[in-house]
Amino acid sequence: MENIYLAIVLAPLIGSIVAGLWGKKIGTAGAHTVTIIGVAISCGLSFYVFKHHVFDGGAVFNGAVYTWAVSDGFTFDIGFLVDQLTAMMMVVVTFVSLMVHIYTIGYMKGDPGYQRFFCYISLFTFSMLMLVMANNFMQLFFGWEAVGLVSYLLIGFWYKRETAIYANLKAFLVNRVGDFGFILGIAVVLMYFNSLDYEDVFSNAGNLSNITIQVIPGWDWNVITLICMLLFIGAMGKSAQVPLHVWLPDSMEGPTPISALIHAATMVTAGVFMVARMSPLYEWSETALSFVLIIGAITALFMGFLGLVQNDIKRVVAYSTLSQLGYMVVALGVSAYAAGLFHLMTHAFFKALLFLAAGSVIIAMHHQQDIRKMGGLRKYLPITYATSLIGSLALIGFPGFSGFFSKDAIIEAVGHSELFGSGFAYTAVLLGVFVTALYTFRMFFLVFHGKERMDEDTRSHLKESPLVVTVPLILLAIPSVFIGGLTIGPMLFGDYFGSSLVVFKEHDVLAQMGEYFTGALGFVLHGLVTPAFYLSMAGLATAWYIYMKKPSIATHFKEKYKSIYNVLDNAYGCDDFNDKWFAGGARRIGNVLFKVGDAKVIDGVMVNGTAQTVGWWAGVARYMQTGYLYHYAFAMILGLVGLVSWIFIV
């Protein structure tokens, strides 16, 4: 199996290298062919690995495949940990990536950076696979930084646009903030566990549960709590949790296929996966779990509010991603790791579907993204319409769709938790259901229903997207409907994850829920009588009434509550705050250092001052070099008298 694991990670890497180095020689067809073959091999082998570990009961693989370095007694290995959790992530990453690769053929047709784009997205797949398959913190950090680097390249893919350069720089810098905490957490792990291997760290976590450290003199921190908090700061950056969420909406500056890949199955899920993988550590710290829970709840609700005022079709879906990531993090906070991963999986399919459907709309609209200039597209784009409807219903948690099972499971899990902050979190995720349904179907109705608001030239050219676009939509729509019902039993209430996840008995809210779980149908019937179902339907009905029947209501509310609208439209002022205090503060410090440190100290004192000092001494010495012999003779006599006097005096 070791060779299969190597093939899974190397196939996309080889495709990326070929497309990147020889893209001009092999042409556009060669570039997409070699990268799609690489990802297809990885996807097919990932399904085989899934079958081996899940259906055939194959043993967990945990071993090093390459020793990268040995330093001061520490061994840094490239190794794989492949269990049920890894197998699920591998299938999700490679399948969604394969769909995105195929879709890209149609979306990026004619783009001058066509080969470069395929090189990047294939490299992105390799980076994410290295992350999820890692069996040690060093390799985890490599994958972590690699997906950050490639996301920087992809968000700024259209580098001639100033907005794209701003967006990728913003993503890079915000993630550096999170990654600083992340690498500090890894450093503390190495310092106290004397190892970076998962197995060593997890098996010894209990031994350090009562050990404290003074980060600030006089303030004791539990070591496990400190590690978990620092690692989660890294997750806040990658998974865009408040306040490190600001980069994700701007990542829409990249082409739509990469928006789907980043937002659905790869980079933003890395933080959720990491916390779940670290469950043997997090279970020892209720403080860290509460911190995770509260951050996730704030993100789930307040990022959803921002989706209500967005008019760019991709930004609506982007804020939806922020909110849904909050739901996943909430699940992690109440130790319902399986529920968070379950939502990660279902969300990957229907969110990729929604992004790619949005891209299909953008293609048809000649790259118009403002939903206020759309309307009535259902008769022009029947496949895009049907698949968008499926994705939207899955997103709002309509009974029977995949998102229903995973989202309702999270809400139920939070309701059963007694952890500090669970009351606030339960209220937030319930209100978030209404908000999600409202902004989702606001977008859906404005795009596909109502009167046509585009110009005549655009309307006359409207047609369904080509097969390379619609086939991935159909293939993603299928799991968006069925995957939740088919897998809820083993993933949430069975033993699917086995030893991959560790949950202490007192934290096991899913076990409490399992007492009344009677299967997928029973879960659906139970969901029909929960507050979440009625809030979801209320949000859908509100969107229909306001945007289809009485559009004047939206205009009235916008004018009457203009201050609230401005706060939401300005994204709570987070970007302004960061620009003024962090970016602006850095610029002000730089200006001071330039004017004082560089201009006055370095240039003025050290460089120019040295030159001026030499010039002054030269001017003084000039008077000593007169050219008259009697002056030199007189100086020699004085020197001789001084020397003799010094000898006799000493």
C-alpha positions as CSV (number, residue, x, y, z in Angstrom):
1,M,0.0,0.0,0.0
2,E,2.9,2.3,0.6
3,N,3.5,2.6,-3.2
4,I,-0.1,3.5,-3.7
5,Y,0.0,6.3,-1.1
6,L,3.1,7.6,-2.9
7,A,1.4,7.5,-6.2
8,I,-1.6,9.4,-4.8
9,V,0.5,12.4,-3.8
10,L,3.0,12.3,-6.6
11,A,0.6,12.0,-9.6
12,P,-0.8,15.6,-9.2
13,L,2.7,16.8,-8.5
14,I,4.1,15.3,-11.7
15,G,1.2,16.7,-13.7
16,S,1.9,20.1,-12.2
17,I,5.6,20.0,-13.0
18,V,5.0,19.0,-16.6
19,A,2.3,21.7,-17.2
20,G,4.5,24.3,-15.5
21,L,7.8,23.6,-17.1
22,W,6.8,22.4,-20.5
23,G,3.4,24.1,-20.9
24,K,4.3,26.1,-24.0
25,K,5.7,22.9,-25.7
26,I,2.7,20.7,-24.9
27,G,0.1,23.4,-25.5
28,T,-3.2,24.0,-23.8
29,A,-4.6,20.5,-24.6
30,G,-1.4,18.9,-23.3
31,A,-1.5,21.0,-20.1
32,H,-5.0,20.0,-19.1
33,T,-4.6,16.4,-20.3
34,V,-1.5,15.7,-18.2
35,T,-2.9,17.4,-15.0
36,I,-6.3,15.8,-15.3
37,I,-4.7,12.4,-15.8
38,G,-2.6,13.0,-12.7
39,V,-5.5,14.0,-10.5
40,A,-7.7,11.2,-12.0
41,I,-5.1,8.7,-11.0
42,S,-5.0,10.2,-7.5
43,C,-8.8,10.1,-7.3
44,G,-9.1,6.5,-8.5
45,L,-6.4,5.3,-6.1
46,S,-8.1,7.3,-3.3
47,F,-11.3,5.5,-3.8
48,Y,-9.4,2.2,-3.7
49,V,-7.8,3.3,-0.4
50,F,-11.2,4.2,0.9
51,K,-12.5,0.8,0.0
52,H,-9.5,-0.9,1.6
53,H,-9.7,0.9,4.9
54,V,-13.5,1.3,5.2
55,F,-15.2,-1.6,3.5
56,D,-12.4,-4.2,3.7
57,G,-11.3,-3.3,7.2
58,G,-7.6,-2.7,6.3
59,A,-5.2,-1.8,9.1
60,V,-4.2,1.7,9.7
61,F,-1.0,2.6,8.0
62,N,1.4,4.8,10.0
63,G,5.0,5.0,8.8
64,A,7.8,7.1,7.4
65,V,8.6,6.9,3.7
66,Y,11.6,9.3,3.7
67,T,13.9,10.7,6.4
68,W,14.3,14.4,5.5
69,A,16.7,15.4,8.2
70,V,18.3,14.4,11.5
71,S,19.3,17.2,13.8
72,D,20.3,17.1,17.5
73,G,18.7,13.7,18.0
74,F,15.4,14.7,16.3
75,T,14.3,12.9,13.1
76,F,12.2,14.8,10.6
77,D,10.4,12.4,8.4
78,I,8.1,12.4,5.4
79,G,5.4,9.9,6.5
80,F,1.8,8.9,6.0
81,L,-1.0,8.2,8.5
82,V,-3.8,6.7,6.5
83,D,-6.9,5.7,8.4
84,Q,-10.6,6.2,7.9
85,L,-10.4,10.0,8.5
86,T,-7.6,10.3,6.0
87,A,-9.3,8.1,3.4
88,M,-12.4,10.3,3.6
89,M,-10.4,13.5,3.1
90,M,-8.4,12.0,0.2
91,V,-11.6,11.1,-1.6
92,V,-13.2,14.5,-1.1
93,V,-10.1,16.4,-2.1
94,T,-9.3,14.4,-5.2
95,F,-12.9,14.1,-6.4
96,V,-13.7,17.8,-6.1
97,S,-10.4,18.7,-7.6
98,L,-11.0,16.4,-10.6
99,M,-14.4,18.0,-11.2
100,V,-12.7,21.5,-11.0
101,H,-10.0,20.4,-13.4
102,I,-12.5,19.3,-16.0
103,Y,-14.7,22.4,-15.5
104,T,-11.7,24.6,-15.9
105,I,-11.3,23.5,-19.6
106,G,-14.5,25.4,-20.4
107,Y,-14.2,28.3,-17.9
108,M,-10.6,29.2,-18.7
109,K,-10.8,28.7,-22.5
110,G,-8.7,31.3,-24.3
111,D,-7.1,32.7,-21.1
112,P,-3.4,33.5,-21.8
113,G,-2.4,31.8,-18.5
114,Y,-4.3,28.6,-19.2
115,Q,-1.3,26.2,-18.7
116,R,-0.1,28.1,-15.7
117,F,-3.5,27.8,-14.1
118,F,-3.6,24.0,-14.5
119,C,-0.1,23.8,-13.1
120,Y,-1.2,25.7,-10.0
121,I,-4.4,23.8,-9.3
122,S,-2.6,20.5,-9.7
123,L,0.1,21.7,-7.3
124,F,-2.7,22.8,-4.9
125,T,-4.1,19.3,-4.9
126,F,-0.7,17.8,-4.1
127,S,-0.2,20.2,-1.2
128,M,-3.5,19.4,0.3
129,L,-2.9,15.7,0.0
130,M,0.4,16.0,1.8
131,L,-1.4,17.9,4.6
132,V,-4.2,15.4,5.2
133,M,-1.9,12.3,4.8
134,A,0.8,13.6,7.2
135,N,1.7,11.5,10.3
136,N,3.8,14.3,11.9
137,F,3.7,18.0,12.6
138,M,6.6,18.8,10.3
139,Q,4.9,17.4,7.2
140,L,1.6,18.9,8.4
141,F,3.3,22.3,8.5
142,F,4.8,21.7,5.0
143,G,1.4,21.0,3.5
144,W,-0.1,23.9,5.6
145,E,2.3,26.4,4.1
146,A,2.2,24.9,0.6
147,V,-1.6,25.4,0.3
148,G,-1.1,28.9,1.5
149,L,1.6,29.6,-1.1
150,V,-0.4,28.2,-4.0
151,S,-3.5,30.0,-2.9
152,Y,-1.5,33.2,-3.0
153,L,-0.6,32.4,-6.6
154,L,-4.1,31.4,-7.6
155,I,-5.9,34.4,-6.0
156,G,-3.6,36.7,-7.8
157,F,-3.7,34.6,-11.0
158,W,-4.9,37.7,-13.0
159,Y,-1.9,39.6,-11.7
160,K,-2.5,42.6,-14.0
161,R,-5.6,43.5,-11.9
162,E,-4.7,45.7,-8.9
163,T,-7.6,44.1,-7.0
164,A,-6.2,40.6,-7.5
165,I,-2.8,41.6,-6.2
166,Y,-4.3,43.3,-3.2
167,A,-6.4,40.2,-2.5
168,N,-3.6,37.7,-2.7
169,L,-1.3,39.9,-0.6
170,K,-4.1,40.2,1.9
171,A,-4.6,36.5,2.0
172,F,-0.9,35.9,2.4
173,L,-0.4,38.3,5.3
174,V,-3.5,37.4,7.2
175,N,-2.5,33.7,7.0
176,R,1.0,34.6,8.2
177,V,-0.7,35.9,11.4
178,G,-2.4,32.6,12.0
179,D,0.6,30.6,10.9
180,F,2.8,32.4,13.5
181,G,0.5,31.0,16.2
182,F,0.5,27.6,14.5
183,I,4.3,27.3,14.4
184,L,4.6,28.4,18.0
185,G,2.2,25.6,18.9
186,I,4.3,23.1,17.0
187,A,7.4,24.5,18.9
188,V,5.7,23.9,22.2
189,V,4.8,20.4,21.1
190,L,8.5,19.7,20.3
191,M,9.7,21.3,23.5
192,Y,7.4,19.3,25.8
193,F,6.9,16.0,23.9
194,N,10.4,15.8,22.5
195,S,8.8,14.5,19.3
196,L,6.8,15.7,16.3
197,D,5.3,12.3,15.5
198,Y,1.5,12.2,16.0
199,E,1.6,8.8,17.7
200,D,4.2,9.9,20.3
201,V,2.4,13.1,21.0
202,F,-1.1,11.7,21.3
203,S,-0.1,8.8,23.4
204,N,1.6,11.1,25.9
205,A,-0.9,13.9,26.0
206,G,-2.4,12.7,29.3
207,N,1.0,12.9,31.0
208,L,1.2,16.6,30.4
209,S,-2.5,17.4,31.3
210,N,-1.5,19.0,34.6
211,I,1.8,20.6,33.5
212,T,1.8,24.4,33.4
213,I,4.0,27.0,31.8
214,Q,4.3,30.8,32.4
215,V,4.0,32.6,29.1
216,I,3.6,35.8,31.0
217,P,5.4,36.0,34.4
218,G,2.9,35.2,37.2
219,W,0.3,33.7,34.8
220,D,0.2,29.9,34.7
221,W,-1.0,28.3,31.5
222,N,-1.8,24.6,31.1
223,V,0.6,23.3,28.5
224,I,-2.1,21.3,26.6
225,T,-4.4,24.4,26.6
226,L,-1.6,26.6,25.2
227,I,-0.8,24.1,22.5
228,C,-4.4,23.8,21.5
229,M,-5.0,27.5,21.5
230,L,-1.9,28.2,19.4
231,L,-2.8,25.5,16.9
232,F,-6.3,26.9,16.6
233,I,-5.0,30.3,15.8
234,G,-3.5,28.7,12.8
235,A,-6.8,27.1,12.0
236,M,-8.5,30.6,12.4
237,G,-6.3,31.8,9.5
238,K,-6.7,28.9,7.2
239,S,-10.4,28.3,7.9
240,A,-11.2,32.0,8.0
241,Q,-12.6,32.4,11.5
242,V,-13.3,35.8,13.1
243,P,-11.2,37.9,13.2
244,L,-8.9,36.3,10.6
245,H,-11.7,35.9,8.1
246,V,-11.1,39.0,6.1
247,W,-9.0,37.4,3.3
248,L,-11.7,34.9,2.2
249,P,-14.2,37.2,0.5
250,D,-11.5,39.0,-1.4
251,S,-10.2,35.6,-2.7
252,M,-13.0,35.8,-5.2
253,E,-10.6,37.9,-7.3
254,G,-9.2,34.6,-8.5
255,P,-10.9,32.6,-11.3
256,T,-14.1,30.8,-10.3
257,P,-12.7,27.3,-10.5
258,I,-10.1,28.1,-7.8
259,S,-12.8,29.7,-5.7
260,A,-14.6,26.4,-5.8
261,L,-11.4,24.5,-4.9
262,I,-10.3,26.8,-2.1
263,H,-13.8,27.2,-0.5
264,A,-15.1,23.7,-0.9
265,A,-12.5,20.9,-0.4
266,T,-9.0,22.2,0.2
267,M,-7.5,25.2,2.0
268,V,-10.4,26.4,4.2
269,T,-11.1,22.8,5.4
270,A,-7.5,22.4,6.5
271,G,-8.1,24.0,9.8
272,V,-11.2,21.9,10.5
273,F,-9.4,18.7,9.6
274,M,-6.4,19.7,11.8
275,V,-8.4,20.3,14.9
276,A,-10.3,17.0,14.4
277,R,-7.0,15.2,13.9
278,M,-5.7,16.8,17.1
279,S,-8.7,15.6,19.1
280,P,-6.5,13.6,21.5
281,L,-5.0,16.9,22.6
282,Y,-8.2,19.1,22.6
283,E,-10.1,16.6,24.7
284,W,-7.7,17.4,27.6
285,S,-8.6,21.2,27.5
286,E,-12.2,22.4,28.0
287,T,-10.9,25.9,27.9
288,A,-9.6,25.4,24.4
289,L,-12.8,23.7,23.4
290,S,-14.9,26.6,24.7
291,F,-12.6,29.1,22.8
292,V,-13.1,27.1,19.6
293,L,-16.9,26.9,20.2
294,I,-17.4,30.7,20.7
295,I,-15.2,31.7,17.8
296,G,-17.1,29.3,15.5
297,A,-20.5,30.5,16.7
298,I,-19.6,34.2,16.1
299,T,-18.4,33.3,12.6
300,A,-21.5,31.2,11.8
301,L,-24.0,33.9,12.6
302,F,-22.3,37.2,11.9
303,M,-20.7,36.2,8.6
304,G,-24.1,35.0,7.5
305,F,-25.5,38.5,8.1
306,L,-23.0,39.8,5.6
307,G,-24.3,37.5,2.9
308,L,-27.6,39.4,3.0
309,V,-26.2,42.6,1.5
310,Q,-23.9,41.2,-1.2
311,N,-24.7,41.7,-4.8
312,D,-21.7,39.9,-6.4
313,I,-22.9,36.3,-7.0
314,K,-19.5,34.9,-5.9
315,R,-19.3,37.0,-2.8
316,V,-22.7,35.7,-1.6
317,V,-21.4,32.1,-1.9
318,A,-18.1,33.2,-0.2
319,Y,-19.8,34.6,2.9
320,S,-21.9,31.4,2.9
321,T,-18.6,29.5,3.1
322,L,-17.5,31.6,6.1
323,S,-20.7,30.9,7.9
324,Q,-20.6,27.1,7.1
325,L,-17.1,26.9,8.3
326,G,-18.3,28.4,11.5
327,Y,-20.8,25.6,11.9
328,M,-18.0,23.0,11.4
329,V,-15.9,24.8,14.1
330,V,-18.8,24.9,16.5
331,A,-19.1,21.1,16.1
332,L,-15.4,20.7,16.9
333,G,-15.9,22.9,20.0
334,V,-18.5,20.6,21.5
335,S,-16.3,17.6,20.8
336,A,-18.7,16.5,18.0
337,Y,-15.7,16.1,15.7
338,A,-17.5,13.5,13.6
339,A,-20.3,16.0,12.9
340,G,-17.9,18.7,11.9
341,L,-16.1,16.4,9.5
342,F,-19.5,15.1,8.2
343,H,-20.5,18.7,7.4
344,L,-17.0,19.3,5.9
345,M,-17.7,16.4,3.5
346,T,-21.2,17.2,2.5
347,H,-20.4,20.9,2.3
348,A,-17.5,20.2,-0.1
349,F,-19.8,18.8,-2.7
350,F,-22.7,21.3,-2.5
351,K,-20.4,24.3,-2.1
352,A,-18.3,23.3,-5.0
353,L,-21.5,22.8,-6.9
354,L,-22.7,26.3,-6.0
355,F,-19.4,27.9,-7.0
356,L,-19.2,26.1,-10.3
357,A,-22.9,26.9,-11.0
358,A,-22.1,30.6,-10.3
359,G,-19.3,30.3,-12.7
360,S,-21.6,28.9,-15.4
361,V,-23.9,31.9,-14.8
362,I,-20.9,34.2,-15.1
363,I,-19.9,32.6,-18.4
364,A,-23.4,33.0,-19.8
365,M,-23.6,36.6,-18.6
366,H,-20.2,37.5,-20.3
367,H,-18.5,37.8,-16.9
368,Q,-21.2,39.9,-15.3
369,Q,-21.4,39.0,-11.6
370,D,-23.9,41.5,-10.2
371,I,-27.1,39.6,-9.4
372,R,-29.1,42.8,-9.7
373,K,-28.4,42.6,-13.5
374,M,-29.6,39.1,-13.9
375,G,-33.0,37.5,-13.5
376,G,-35.1,34.9,-15.5
377,L,-32.1,32.8,-16.3
378,R,-33.8,29.5,-15.6
379,K,-35.2,29.2,-19.2
380,Y,-31.8,29.9,-20.7
381,L,-29.7,27.7,-18.4
382,P,-31.8,24.7,-17.4
383,I,-29.0,22.5,-16.2
384,T,-27.3,25.3,-14.3
385,Y,-30.7,26.2,-12.8
386,A,-31.5,22.6,-11.7
387,T,-28.1,22.0,-10.2
388,S,-28.1,25.4,-8.5
389,L,-31.5,24.6,-6.9
390,I,-30.0,21.3,-5.6
391,G,-27.0,23.1,-4.2
392,S,-29.2,25.8,-2.6
393,L,-31.5,23.3,-1.0
394,A,-28.5,21.3,0.4
395,L,-27.0,24.6,1.8
396,I,-30.1,25.6,3.7
397,G,-30.6,22.1,5.1
398,F,-33.8,21.1,3.3
399,P,-34.9,17.7,4.6
400,G,-33.4,14.8,2.7
401,F,-30.6,16.7,1.1
402,S,-27.0,16.2,2.3
403,G,-26.7,19.5,4.0
404,F,-29.8,18.8,6.1
405,F,-28.2,15.7,7.8
406,S,-24.9,17.4,8.6
407,K,-26.2,20.8,9.7
408,D,-29.0,19.4,11.8
409,A,-26.6,17.0,13.4
410,I,-24.4,20.0,14.5
411,I,-27.3,21.9,15.9
412,E,-28.5,18.9,17.8
413,A,-25.0,18.3,19.1
414,V,-24.7,21.8,20.4
415,G,-28.1,21.5,22.0
416,H,-26.9,18.5,24.0
417,S,-23.6,20.1,25.1
418,E,-23.0,21.6,28.6
419,L,-19.7,23.2,27.7
420,F,-19.2,26.9,28.6
421,G,-20.6,29.0,25.7
422,S,-22.9,26.2,24.3
423,G,-26.0,28.3,25.1
424,F,-24.8,31.2,23.0
425,A,-23.6,28.9,20.3
426,Y,-27.0,27.1,20.1
427,T,-28.8,30.4,19.6
428,A,-26.3,31.5,17.0
429,V,-26.5,28.3,14.9
430,L,-30.3,28.3,15.0
431,L,-30.5,32.0,13.9
432,G,-27.9,31.2,11.3
433,V,-30.3,28.7,9.7
434,F,-32.9,31.5,9.0
435,V,-30.1,33.8,7.7
436,T,-28.6,31.1,5.4
437,A,-32.0,30.4,3.8
438,L,-32.7,34.1,3.3
439,Y,-29.4,35.0,1.6
440,T,-29.3,31.8,-0.4
441,F,-32.7,32.1,-1.9
442,R,-32.4,35.9,-2.3
443,M,-29.5,35.1,-4.7
444,F,-31.3,32.1,-6.3
445,F,-34.5,34.1,-7.0
446,L,-32.7,37.2,-8.2
447,V,-30.5,35.2,-10.6
448,F,-33.0,32.6,-12.0
449,H,-36.5,34.1,-11.4
450,G,-38.3,37.3,-11.9
451,K,-37.9,39.7,-14.7
452,E,-34.8,39.9,-16.9
453,R,-32.6,42.8,-15.9
454,M,-29.6,42.3,-18.2
455,D,-29.0,44.4,-21.3
456,E,-30.3,43.2,-24.7
457,D,-26.9,42.2,-26.1
458,T,-26.3,39.9,-23.1
459,R,-29.8,38.5,-23.3
460,S,-29.5,37.7,-27.0
461,H,-26.3,35.6,-26.4
462,L,-27.6,33.7,-23.3
463,K,-27.2,29.9,-23.6
464,E,-26.4,26.9,-21.5
465,S,-22.7,26.2,-20.8
466,P,-20.8,23.5,-22.6
467,L,-20.5,19.9,-21.4
468,V,-17.2,20.4,-19.7
469,V,-19.0,22.8,-17.4
470,T,-22.4,21.1,-17.0
471,V,-21.1,17.5,-16.5
472,P,-19.1,18.4,-13.4
473,L,-22.2,20.2,-12.1
474,I,-24.3,17.1,-12.5
475,L,-21.7,14.9,-11.0
476,L,-21.4,17.2,-7.9
477,A,-25.2,17.5,-7.7
478,I,-25.6,13.7,-7.1
479,P,-23.6,13.5,-3.8
480,S,-25.2,16.9,-2.8
481,V,-28.5,15.0,-2.7
482,F,-27.6,11.5,-1.5
483,I,-24.3,11.5,0.3
484,G,-25.7,12.7,3.6
485,G,-28.4,10.1,4.0
486,L,-26.1,7.3,2.9
487,T,-23.3,8.0,5.4
488,I,-24.9,9.6,8.4
489,G,-25.3,6.3,10.2
490,P,-21.7,5.1,10.2
491,M,-20.1,8.5,10.3
492,L,-22.0,10.0,13.2
493,F,-23.5,7.1,15.2
494,G,-21.4,4.1,14.0
495,D,-17.7,3.3,14.3
496,Y,-16.6,4.8,10.9
497,F,-13.8,7.0,12.3
498,G,-12.6,4.3,14.7
499,S,-9.4,5.4,16.5
500,S,-9.0,8.4,14.2
501,L,-10.9,10.6,16.7
502,V,-10.7,10.6,20.5
503,V,-13.7,11.8,22.5
504,F,-14.0,11.6,26.3
505,K,-17.2,10.0,27.6
506,E,-18.3,13.2,29.4
507,H,-17.9,15.2,26.1
508,D,-19.6,12.6,23.8
509,V,-22.8,14.5,22.7
510,L,-23.1,12.3,19.6
511,A,-23.5,9.2,21.8
512,Q,-26.5,11.0,23.5
513,M,-28.0,11.7,20.2
514,G,-27.5,8.1,19.0
515,E,-29.9,6.9,21.6
516,Y,-32.8,8.1,19.4
517,F,-31.2,7.7,16.0
518,T,-33.2,5.2,14.0
519,G,-31.7,5.7,10.5
520,A,-31.7,8.4,7.8
521,L,-35.5,8.4,7.4
522,G,-36.0,8.7,11.2
523,F,-33.5,11.6,11.2
524,V,-35.5,13.3,8.5
525,L,-38.8,12.8,10.4
526,H,-37.2,14.1,13.6
527,G,-35.9,17.1,11.6
528,L,-39.4,18.1,10.5
529,V,-40.4,19.0,14.1
530,T,-37.3,20.9,15.0
531,P,-36.9,24.7,15.2
532,A,-34.2,24.5,12.5
533,F,-36.7,23.3,9.9
534,Y,-39.2,26.0,10.5
535,L,-36.5,28.7,10.6
536,S,-35.2,27.4,7.3
537,M,-38.6,27.4,5.6
538,A,-39.3,30.9,7.1
539,G,-36.1,32.2,5.5
540,L,-37.0,30.7,2.1
541,A,-40.5,32.1,2.3
542,T,-39.2,35.5,3.3
543,A,-36.8,35.6,0.4
544,W,-39.6,34.6,-2.0
545,Y,-42.0,37.2,-0.7
546,I,-39.5,40.1,-0.5
547,Y,-37.7,39.6,-3.8
548,M,-40.4,38.0,-5.9
549,K,-43.6,39.6,-4.7
550,K,-42.8,42.8,-2.9
551,P,-39.3,44.1,-3.9
552,S,-40.2,47.4,-2.5
553,I,-39.8,45.9,1.0
554,A,-36.1,45.4,0.5
555,T,-35.7,49.0,-0.7
556,H,-37.8,50.3,2.2
557,F,-35.7,48.4,4.8
558,K,-32.4,49.6,3.2
559,E,-33.5,53.2,3.4
560,K,-35.1,53.0,6.9
561,Y,-32.2,51.1,8.4
562,K,-29.5,52.6,6.4
563,S,-27.0,52.7,9.3
564,I,-27.4,48.9,9.8
565,Y,-27.1,48.3,6.1
566,N,-23.9,50.4,5.9
567,V,-22.4,48.4,8.8
568,L,-23.1,45.2,7.0
569,D,-22.1,46.5,3.6
570,N,-18.8,47.6,5.2
571,A,-18.3,44.2,6.7
572,Y,-18.4,45.6,10.3
573,G,-15.5,47.8,9.4
574,C,-13.0,45.0,9.8
575,D,-11.1,46.0,6.6
576,D,-11.1,49.6,7.6
577,F,-9.8,48.8,11.0
578,N,-7.0,46.6,9.6
579,D,-6.1,49.2,6.9
580,K,-6.0,52.0,9.5
581,W,-4.3,50.3,12.4
582,F,-2.4,47.3,11.1
583,A,-1.5,48.2,7.6
584,G,-1.6,51.9,8.3
585,G,0.3,51.5,11.5
586,A,3.0,49.5,9.7
587,R,3.3,52.2,7.1
588,R,3.5,54.9,9.8
589,I,6.2,53.0,11.6
590,G,8.0,52.5,8.3
591,N,7.8,56.2,7.6
592,V,9.3,57.0,11.0
593,L,12.1,54.5,10.5
594,F,12.8,55.9,7.1
595,K,12.8,59.6,8.1
596,V,14.6,59.1,11.4
597,G,16.5,55.8,11.2
598,D,17.4,55.8,7.5
599,A,17.6,59.5,6.5
600,K,19.0,61.0,9.7
601,V,20.8,58.1,11.5
602,I,22.1,55.9,8.6
603,D,22.4,58.5,5.8
604,G,22.8,61.6,8.0
605,V,25.1,60.3,10.8
606,M,26.7,57.1,9.5
607,V,27.1,57.7,5.8
608,N,27.1,61.5,5.2
609,G,28.4,62.1,8.8
610,T,31.4,59.9,8.2
611,A,32.1,61.7,4.9
612,Q,31.8,65.1,6.6
613,T,34.0,64.0,9.5
614,V,36.7,62.9,7.1
615,G,36.4,66.2,5.2
616,W,36.7,68.2,8.5
617,W,39.8,66.3,9.5
618,A,41.2,66.7,6.0
619,G,40.6,70.4,6.3
620,V,42.5,70.4,9.6
621,A,45.3,68.3,8.3
622,R,45.6,70.6,5.2
623,Y,47.0,73.3,7.4
624,M,49.7,70.9,8.7
625,Q,50.9,70.2,5.1
626,T,52.1,73.7,4.1
627,G,55.0,72.7,1.9
628,Y,57.6,74.9,3.8
629,L,60.7,73.1,5.0
630,Y,61.1,75.2,8.1
631,H,57.6,74.3,9.2
632,Y,58.5,70.6,9.0
633,A,61.8,71.2,10.8
634,F,60.0,73.1,13.6
635,A,57.5,70.3,14.0
636,M,60.2,67.7,14.1
637,I,62.0,69.7,16.9
638,L,58.8,69.9,18.9
639,G,58.2,66.2,18.5
640,L,61.8,65.4,19.6
641,V,61.4,67.6,22.7
642,G,58.1,66.0,23.5
643,L,59.6,62.5,23.2
644,V,62.6,63.3,25.4
645,S,60.4,64.9,28.0
646,W,58.1,61.9,28.1
647,I,61.1,59.5,28.5
648,F,62.5,61.4,31.5
649,I,59.2,62.0,33.1
650,V,58.1,58.3,32.9
